[in-house]
Amino acid sequence: MKILIIRFSSIGDIVLTTPVIRCLKQQLKHAEIHYLTKKAFKPILESNPYIDKLHLLENSLGSTIEKLKTENFDHIIDLHHNLRTRIIKFRMSVHSVSFDKLNLEKWMMVNLHLNKLPQIHIVDRYLKTVEFLGVKNDGKGLDYFLAEEYDLKNMLPSSHQNFTGLVIGAQHATKRLPQQKLIELCKLITTPIVLLGGPEDSMRAEEICRFAGSHVYNACGKFSIDQSAFLVKQSQKIITHDTGLMHIAAAFNKSIISVWGNTIPEFGMYPYNADDSSFFEVKGLPCRPCSKIGYDKCPRGHFKCMNNIDLNSIGLKIRN
């Protein structure tokens, strides 16, 4: 049996599909699992032992579809469910099932603050798409397979071999603590901190280091996704926004302190099966959530969902 899984974005969403990959491969006899994603996410999946073949989306959707047709799939598991995947499914003429994105329920929550969202994690909703094959949740959580075991001594200074990881980035500004709040948080934590993020976070990280002190080390933009995942694995604890590295931390079952701004855990994308996970958010704001994704700046101008986060409680959580 040949099965194609489709998910195009983002880092976090790709990691959240890993239980589907594993359960299909382990529970279906002779199943051959293929996965279609974007080239940017190849490092997240290329070491996954449950994937038999990884397909990367080409510039020409037609060319991608023609290559996929040669595989003669039995089923397509569409975990992205957008116009592009509808075209792929239509052109492939293969039995397919699609993930329910709950767009109406999310719209009601954002625009009417009427909560009709099911109390179920997105991973469990992903797994519902493969129930027709008799596949069940094995309860083993998320997967992340490193390409190699890196040497921490070659990556970080000797002063930061034992550290708290602080993920300062997020795709949208309204999902990130403001710069001054990040500096204040780092000042509250006197033990070594490693700042994690991409190249786009590097300049902000340098400023945080400059004002917070020498116990803070900037690793933003210095390492690949896989190397950053290794640093997450090696950390004592992780402080993170609603980001892909949060889900990678859950895959490694780290102690996670997640900070929520305009998005909410009720959307179903909180750390999955994490034994030690704490949420920090400002509840009761009439404007929150203002989006299911995020904005470049607070639509109301006050940014209370992040400016009013209790940093002292986060610092206390790190010290205990």
Secondary structure, DSSP 8 states (H G I E B T S, - for coil): -EEEEE----HHHHHHTHHHHHHHHHHSTT-EEEEEE-GGGHHHHTT-TT-SEEEE--S-HHHHHHHHHTT--SEEEESS-SHHHHHHHHHHT--EEE----HHHHHHHHHT------SS-HHHHHHHTTGGGT----S-------SS---HHHHS-GGGSS-EEEE---SSGGGS--HHHHHHHHHH--S-EEEE--GGGHHHHHHHHHHH-TTEEE-TTTS-HHHHHHHHHH-SEEEE-SSHHHHHHHHTT--EEEE-SSS-GGGS-S-TT-SSEEEE--TT-TT----SS--SS-TTSS-HHHHT--HHHHHHHHH-
